[in-house]
Every structure is written in structure tokens, then in C-alpha cells.
Amino acid sequence: MNVGRAAEQAGLPVKTVHYYEEIGLVVPQRRANGYRDYGETDVRKLQFLQRSRSLGFSIEDCRALLALYEDRGRASADVKAIARAHLERIEQKIAELESLHGALGHLVESCEGNARPDCPILDDLAGKTADPGKA
């Protein structure tokens, strides 16, 4: 099948399929005329990559997971280790976002939001310490 049909079946843009080919994640057959010919195995790999990327796995994680997917002698512990490391990165990012949420929430609450020019949000962004009499 052509790249457009393979991309449609995998739920990916054609540009993404070409990128995955460029970086060696998918290697379709070539016809005599040079056109790419994607088979069912290629579509399954593309679907695998689409789902992996939708879960936030990096390209390198996807490369490792795809290699494990294709290796019938794999140890599930290897797959779990990649997923666990990714989960830890997600948890770290959540903690960072919660911290940002708290800091920004505090600034929003401390701003009067009126017609006066005093604004603790701008003061904080400028690195100024808030004047306790002007909150």
C-alpha cells in the first residue's frame, strides 16, 4: 500500500510516517519504480509507534520498545524498565507542574486585579520583593 493509506490506517500524518522512515524506525519495501510499499507489518509498527508516542515515550524509548516488540525472546522486565523510567519522568514533571501551579496561584491571589498599577505578579517576574503594605 502507499504511504497515504498506511498513514491513514496508523492514524498518523504522512509527514510523520516519512520521518519514522528517515530515522529508521520503519523501513518499507521499495517497488521497481522507487515508490514505497507499506505492508501490514509496517502498519502495525506505525500503530505501535503512534500509541507509544501518544503515551509520551521519546523516540529513543520507542526505538527500544519497538526492538523489544519484535524480539520474541525478550524479557518483559526490559520493557517494564523502560516504562518505569518514563513513568518516573512523568511523575517528576507532575511535581514540577504542581510547584508552578502553587507559585503562580499565590501570585494571582496576591494581585488585587483593579485599576491601580501596583501588581505583585509583575513585581515577582521582575525579581522585586513585594512591599507588604501594597499587596
MDAnalysis code that builds the backbone (N, CA, C; Angstrom):
import MDAnalysis as mda
import numpy as np

u = mda.Universe.empty(405, n_residues=135, atom_resindex=np.repeat(np.arange(135), 3), trajectory=True)
u.add_TopologyAttr("name", ["N", "CA", "C"] * 135)
u.add_TopologyAttr("resid", np.arange(1, 136))
u.add_TopologyAttr("resname", ["MET", "ASN", "VAL", "GLY", "ARG", "ALA", "ALA", "GLU", "GLN", "ALA", "GLY", "LEU", "PRO", "VAL", "LYS", "THR", "VAL", "HIS", "TYR", "TYR", "GLU", "GLU", "ILE", "GLY", "LEU", "VAL", "VAL", "PRO", "GLN", "ARG", "ARG", "ALA", "ASN", "GLY", "TYR", "ARG", "ASP", "TYR", "GLY", "GLU", "THR", "ASP", "VAL", "ARG", "LYS", "LEU", "GLN", "PHE", "LEU", "GLN", "ARG", "SER", "ARG", "SER", "LEU", "GLY", "PHE", "SER", "ILE", "GLU", "ASP", "CYS", "ARG", "ALA", "LEU", "LEU", "ALA", "LEU", "TYR", "GLU", "ASP", "ARG", "GLY", "ARG", "ALA", "SER", "ALA", "ASP", "VAL", "LYS", "ALA", "ILE", "ALA", "ARG", "ALA", "HIS", "LEU", "GLU", "ARG", "ILE", "GLU", "GLN", "LYS", "ILE", "ALA", "GLU", "LEU", "GLU", "SER", "LEU", "HIS", "GLY", "ALA", "LEU", "GLY", "HIS", "LEU", "VAL", "GLU", "SER", "CYS", "GLU", "GLY", "ASN", "ALA", "ARG", "PRO", "ASP", "CYS", "PRO", "ILE", "LEU", "ASP", "ASP", "LEU", "ALA", "GLY", "LYS", "THR", "ALA", "ASP", "PRO", "GLY", "LYS", "ALA"])
u.atoms.positions = np.array([
    [0.848, -1.185, 0.000],
    [0.000, 0.000, 0.000],
    [0.885, 1.236, 0.000],
    [0.321, 2.360, -0.424],
    [1.113, 3.583, -0.480],
    [1.179, 4.247, 0.894],
    [1.998, 5.264, 1.000],
    [2.241, 5.917, 2.282],
    [0.984, 6.581, 2.822],
    [0.164, 7.129, 1.958],
    [-1.062, 7.781, 2.409],
    [-2.014, 6.806, 3.084],
    [-2.171, 5.651, 2.478],
    [-3.068, 4.643, 3.063],
    [-2.484, 4.082, 4.361],
    [-1.174, 3.827, 4.380],
    [-0.524, 3.318, 5.597],
    [-0.657, 4.341, 6.728],
    [-0.449, 5.601, 6.406],
    [-0.568, 6.660, 7.411],
    [-1.989, 6.731, 7.949],
    [-2.959, 6.643, 7.057],
    [-4.367, 6.693, 7.473],
    [-4.693, 5.529, 8.406],
    [-4.260, 4.329, 8.042],
    [-4.543, 3.153, 8.873],
    [-3.866, 3.238, 10.237],
    [-2.715, 3.898, 10.283],
    [-1.979, 4.027, 11.543],
    [-2.423, 5.231, 12.358],
    [-3.220, 6.111, 11.756],
    [-3.662, 7.313, 12.465],
    [-2.569, 8.350, 12.593],
    [-1.714, 8.418, 11.579],
    [-0.586, 9.348, 11.600],
    [-0.596, 10.236, 10.362],
    [-0.015, 11.426, 10.458],
    [0.187, 12.226, 9.247],
    [1.256, 11.581, 8.361],
    [1.143, 11.768, 7.066],
    [2.125, 11.227, 6.119],
    [3.520, 11.729, 6.477],
    [3.610, 12.991, 6.860],
    [4.909, 13.582, 7.214],
    [5.576, 12.804, 8.354],
    [4.795, 12.371, 9.329],
    [5.329, 11.599, 10.456],
    [5.823, 10.237, 9.986],
    [5.081, 9.606, 9.093],
    [5.498, 8.309, 8.553],
    [6.830, 8.461, 7.826],
    [6.960, 9.514, 7.036],
    [8.233, 9.762, 6.344],
    [9.362, 9.989, 7.347],
    [9.077, 10.714, 8.433],
    [10.086, 10.949, 9.461],
    [10.513, 9.635, 10.104],
    [9.551, 8.785, 10.446],
    [9.881, 7.493, 11.042],
    [10.729, 6.651, 10.092],
    [10.468, 6.777, 8.812],
    [11.305, 6.070, 7.837],
    [12.713, 6.679, 7.809],
    [12.768, 7.987, 7.799],
    [14.055, 8.695, 7.747],
    [14.968, 8.306, 8.909],
    [14.390, 8.110, 10.105],
    [15.213, 7.780, 11.275],
    [15.322, 6.269, 11.499],
    [14.798, 5.501, 10.565],
    [14.987, 4.058, 10.594],
    [14.051, 3.265, 11.477],
    [12.952, 3.854, 11.921],
    [12.000, 3.109, 12.742],
    [11.128, 2.184, 11.895],
    [10.871, 2.592, 10.667],
    [10.093, 1.793, 9.727],
    [10.845, 1.799, 8.398],
    [10.974, 0.634, 7.803],
    [11.696, 0.519, 6.526],
    [10.804, -0.215, 5.534],
    [9.992, 0.543, 4.777],
    [9.111, -0.106, 3.817],
    [9.895, -0.656, 2.625],
    [9.279, -1.593, 1.938],
    [9.867, -2.123, 0.709],
    [9.794, -1.041, -0.363],
    [10.661, -1.160, -1.352],
    [10.619, -0.234, -2.490],
    [10.220, -1.015, -3.737],
    [9.319, -0.458, -4.478],
    [8.921, -1.054, -5.752],
    [9.998, -0.762, -6.781],
    [9.900, -1.394, -7.928],
    [10.871, -1.174, -9.008],
    [10.906, 0.292, -9.435],
    [9.758, 0.968, -9.345],
    [9.701, 2.380, -9.739],
    [10.173, 3.325, -8.631],
    [10.594, 2.768, -7.471],
    [11.119, 3.573, -6.372],
    [10.090, 3.988, -5.335],
    [8.823, 3.735, -5.608],
    [7.787, 4.087, -4.637],
    [7.853, 3.171, -3.418],
    [7.486, 3.727, -2.293],
    [7.440, 2.940, -1.058],
    [6.226, 2.017, -1.104],
    [6.389, 0.831, -0.544],
    [5.297, -0.131, -0.474],
    [5.201, -0.615, 0.964],
    [4.183, -0.127, 1.678],
    [3.996, -0.474, 3.086],
    [3.117, -1.711, 3.195],
    [3.574, -2.667, 3.982],
    [2.806, -3.874, 4.230],
    [2.105, -3.804, 5.572],
    [1.379, -4.867, 5.888],
    [0.658, -4.923, 7.159],
    [1.598, -4.828, 8.360],
    [2.781, -5.439, 8.250],
    [3.757, -5.363, 9.341],
    [4.188, -3.922, 9.570],
    [4.385, -3.183, 8.487],
    [4.763, -1.770, 8.610],
    [3.650, -0.972, 9.283],
    [2.405, -1.260, 8.906],
    [1.274, -0.546, 9.504],
    [1.194, -0.850, 10.998],
    [1.407, -2.116, 11.375],
    [1.386, -2.464, 12.802],
    [2.489, -1.720, 13.558],
    [3.670, -1.610, 12.955],
    [4.751, -0.852, 13.593],
    [4.367, 0.616, 13.738],
    [3.758, 1.169, 12.699],
    [3.334, 2.566, 12.753],
    [2.270, 2.771, 13.832],
    [1.342, 1.843, 13.957],
    [0.331, 1.929, 15.005],
    [0.983, 1.833, 16.382],
    [1.954, 0.937, 16.507],
    [2.704, 0.781, 17.754],
    [3.392, 2.104, 18.103],
    [4.026, 2.722, 17.120],
    [4.725, 3.986, 17.347],
    [3.741, 5.104, 17.690],
    [2.615, 5.120, 17.011],
    [1.602, 6.149, 17.284],
    [1.134, 6.045, 18.731],
    [0.848, 4.852, 19.182],
    [0.380, 4.662, 20.558],
    [1.487, 4.982, 21.565],
    [2.704, 4.548, 21.262],
    [3.841, 4.830, 22.155],
    [4.070, 6.326, 22.297],
    [4.030, 7.027, 21.168],
    [4.240, 8.477, 21.218],
    [3.088, 9.172, 21.936],
    [1.864, 8.640, 21.779],
    [0.726, 9.258, 22.457],
    [0.836, 9.103, 23.973],
    [1.591, 8.111, 24.424],
    [1.851, 7.941, 25.858],
    [3.075, 8.730, 26.312],
    [3.673, 9.468, 25.382],
    [4.777, 10.352, 25.730],
    [6.162, 9.741, 25.679],
    [6.278, 8.516, 25.189],
    [7.609, 7.916, 25.084],
    [8.440, 8.694, 24.066],
    [9.721, 8.853, 24.374],
    [10.633, 9.536, 23.469],
    [10.893, 8.657, 22.243],
    [11.473, 9.250, 21.234],
    [11.818, 8.484, 20.033],
    [12.774, 7.351, 20.396],
    [13.747, 7.625, 21.244],
    [14.699, 6.572, 21.623],
    [14.014, 5.472, 22.432],
    [13.090, 5.844, 23.308],
    [12.308, 4.834, 24.019],
    [11.502, 4.005, 23.018],
    [10.909, 4.686, 22.045],
    [10.127, 3.980, 21.020],
    [11.011, 3.010, 20.241],
    [12.208, 3.441, 19.933],
    [13.142, 2.571, 19.207],
    [13.424, 1.307, 20.032],
    [13.681, 1.493, 21.325],
    [13.969, 0.351, 22.202],
    [12.737, -0.533, 22.368],
    [11.568, 0.079, 22.558],
    [10.339, -0.693, 22.717],
    [9.989, -1.458, 21.448],
    [10.191, -0.830, 20.305],
    [9.916, -1.500, 19.031],
    [10.840, -2.697, 18.842],
    [12.102, -2.528, 19.215],
    [13.048, -3.644, 19.119],
    [12.616, -4.786, 20.039],
    [12.156, -4.448, 21.214],
    [11.676, -5.481, 22.138],
    [10.381, -6.120, 21.626],
    [9.519, -5.326, 21.042],
    [8.267, -5.832, 20.467],
    [8.550, -6.880, 19.391],
    [9.575, -6.610, 18.601],
    [9.918, -7.521, 17.505],
    [10.731, -8.727, 17.971],
    [11.280, -8.672, 19.176],
    [12.119, -9.746, 19.706],
    [11.264, -10.699, 20.533],
    [10.933, -11.847, 19.973],
    [10.080, -12.812, 20.683],
    [10.807, -13.443, 21.870],
    [12.115, -13.302, 21.949],
    [12.873, -13.823, 23.084],
    [13.118, -12.788, 24.158],
    [12.385, -11.686, 24.076],
    [12.576, -10.573, 25.017],
    [12.194, -10.975, 26.438],
    [12.711, -10.201, 27.368],
    [12.293, -10.328, 28.770],
    [11.358, -9.159, 29.051],
    [10.192, -9.448, 29.600],
    [9.249, -8.365, 29.892],
    [9.840, -7.379, 30.894],
    [10.823, -7.820, 31.659],
    [11.487, -6.925, 32.616],
    [12.161, -5.764, 31.890],
    [12.663, -6.021, 30.680],
    [13.292, -4.947, 29.901],
    [12.259, -3.911, 29.471],
    [11.095, -4.383, 29.079],
    [10.011, -3.485, 28.686],
    [9.560, -2.677, 29.903],
    [9.388, -3.361, 31.014],
    [8.937, -2.704, 32.237],
    [9.933, -1.644, 32.695],
    [11.209, -1.904, 32.539],
    [12.225, -0.939, 32.962],
    [12.111, 0.361, 32.157],
    [11.863, 0.237, 30.854],
    [11.698, 1.431, 30.018],
    [10.446, 2.184, 30.436],
    [9.351, 1.450, 30.631],
    [8.092, 2.090, 31.026],
    [8.205, 2.722, 32.410],
    [8.875, 2.046, 33.329],
    [9.039, 2.586, 34.683],
    [9.856, 3.881, 34.649],
    [10.934, 3.900, 33.881],
    [11.759, 5.112, 33.781],
    [10.936, 6.267, 33.213],
    [10.104, 5.968, 32.226],
    [9.245, 7.005, 31.645],
    [8.221, 7.490, 32.669],
    [7.649, 6.568, 33.418],
    [6.686, 6.926, 34.455],
    [7.332, 7.832, 35.505],
    [8.563, 7.546, 35.864],
    [9.279, 8.396, 36.835],
    [9.486, 9.797, 36.277],
    [9.787, 9.901, 34.962],
    [9.936, 11.228, 34.348],
    [8.603, 11.977, 34.364],
    [7.517, 11.259, 34.131],
    [6.189, 11.881, 34.170],
    [5.884, 12.374, 35.579],
    [6.166, 11.547, 36.578],
    [5.913, 11.939, 37.968],
    [6.738, 13.159, 38.350],
    [7.976, 13.227, 37.893],
    [8.824, 14.394, 38.167],
    [8.220, 15.639, 37.512],
    [7.752, 15.486, 36.282],
    [7.152, 16.612, 35.574],
    [5.874, 17.070, 36.281],
    [5.071, 16.123, 36.771],
    [3.864, 16.472, 37.515],
    [4.223, 17.273, 38.761],
    [5.251, 16.843, 39.475],
    [5.682, 17.566, 40.680],
    [6.127, 18.985, 40.321],
    [6.847, 19.128, 39.219],
    [7.277, 20.457, 38.776],
    [6.074, 21.323, 38.428],
    [5.107, 20.737, 37.736],
    [3.913, 21.492, 37.360],
    [3.083, 21.881, 38.583],
    [3.001, 20.996, 39.571],
    [2.278, 21.323, 40.798],
    [2.957, 22.474, 41.536],
    [4.277, 22.475, 41.530],
    [5.015, 23.564, 42.159],
    [4.757, 24.881, 41.425],
    [4.791, 24.829, 40.096],
    [4.492, 26.028, 39.306],
    [3.063, 26.502, 39.563],
    [2.150, 25.553, 39.645],
    [0.755, 25.885, 39.900],
    [0.620, 26.614, 41.236],
    [1.285, 26.113, 42.256],
    [1.227, 26.739, 43.568],
    [1.813, 28.133, 43.567],
    [2.967, 28.284, 42.933],
    [3.624, 29.594, 42.898],
    [2.797, 30.604, 42.119],
    [2.311, 30.207, 40.950],
    [1.511, 31.130, 40.149],
    [0.168, 31.402, 40.815],
    [-0.418, 30.397, 41.426],
    [-1.679, 30.595, 42.146],
    [-1.538, 31.619, 43.259],
    [-0.425, 31.528, 43.978],
    [-0.162, 32.500, 45.054],
    [-0.056, 33.915, 44.479],
    [0.637, 34.058, 43.366],
    [0.783, 35.383, 42.752],
    [-0.563, 35.923, 42.287],
    [-1.359, 35.078, 41.669],
    [-2.672, 35.519, 41.189],
    [-3.544, 35.970, 42.362],
    [-3.504, 35.213, 43.446],
    [-4.303, 35.567, 44.627],
    [-3.817, 36.857, 45.277],
    [-2.526, 37.144, 45.174],
    [-1.986, 38.339, 45.825],
    [-2.196, 39.604, 45.005],
    [-2.640, 39.464, 43.789],
    [-2.868, 40.635, 42.937],
    [-4.307, 41.114, 43.107],
    [-4.463, 42.413, 43.333],
    [-5.801, 42.998, 43.513],
    [-6.617, 42.914, 42.228],
    [-5.962, 43.017, 41.082],
    [-6.678, 42.962, 39.811],
    [-7.604, 44.149, 39.606],
    [-7.171, 45.322, 40.066],
    [-8.006, 46.520, 39.950],
    [-7.378, 47.501, 38.963],
    [-7.801, 48.746, 38.998],
    [-7.301, 49.758, 38.065],
    [-5.957, 50.352, 38.485],
    [-5.476, 50.022, 39.674],
    [-4.201, 50.560, 40.152],
    [-3.039, 49.875, 39.427],
    [-1.915, 50.559, 39.313],
    [-0.771, 49.979, 38.601],
    [0.034, 48.958, 39.408],
    [-0.153, 48.952, 40.739],
    [0.613, 48.020, 41.566],
    [0.205, 46.588, 41.229],
    [1.219, 45.753, 40.986],
    [0.908, 44.373, 40.632],
    [2.005, 43.445, 41.144],
    [1.689, 42.627, 42.141],
    [2.693, 41.711, 42.680],
    [3.159, 40.659, 41.663],
    [2.336, 40.372, 40.673],
    [2.753, 39.410, 39.637],
    [3.920, 39.989, 38.850],
    [3.759, 41.241, 38.388],
    [4.839, 41.880, 37.639],
    [6.061, 42.099, 38.512],
    [5.837, 42.463, 39.770],
    [6.959, 42.651, 40.690],
    [7.755, 41.355, 40.834],
    [7.053, 40.252, 40.990],
    [7.736, 38.963, 41.132],
    [8.498, 38.606, 39.855],
    [7.867, 38.820, 38.710],
    [8.528, 38.500, 37.443],
    [9.779, 39.356, 37.235],
    [9.743, 40.579, 37.772],
    [10.888, 41.484, 37.661],
    [11.930, 41.223, 38.742],
    [11.624, 40.299, 39.662],
    [12.580, 39.963, 40.705],
    [12.529, 40.900, 41.893],
    [11.490, 41.698, 41.974],
    [11.332, 42.625, 43.094],
    [10.618, 41.914, 44.230],
    [11.006, 42.253, 45.437],
    [10.291, 41.697, 46.591],
    [9.049, 42.529, 46.826],
    [8.000, 41.858, 47.196],
    [6.719, 42.545, 47.420],
    [6.801, 43.436, 48.636],
    [6.217, 44.602, 48.515],
    [6.095, 45.533, 49.635],
    [4.868, 45.104, 50.433],
    [5.062, 44.697, 51.707],
    [3.933, 44.188, 52.485],
    [2.760, 45.156, 52.556],
    [2.997, 46.447, 52.425],
    [1.911, 47.419, 52.502],
    [1.142, 47.566, 51.201],
    [1.593, 46.918, 50.139],
    [0.963, 47.120, 48.832],
    [0.343, 45.829, 48.268],
    [0.074, 44.856, 49.003],
    [-0.467, 43.612, 48.455],
    [-1.849, 43.812, 48.039],
])
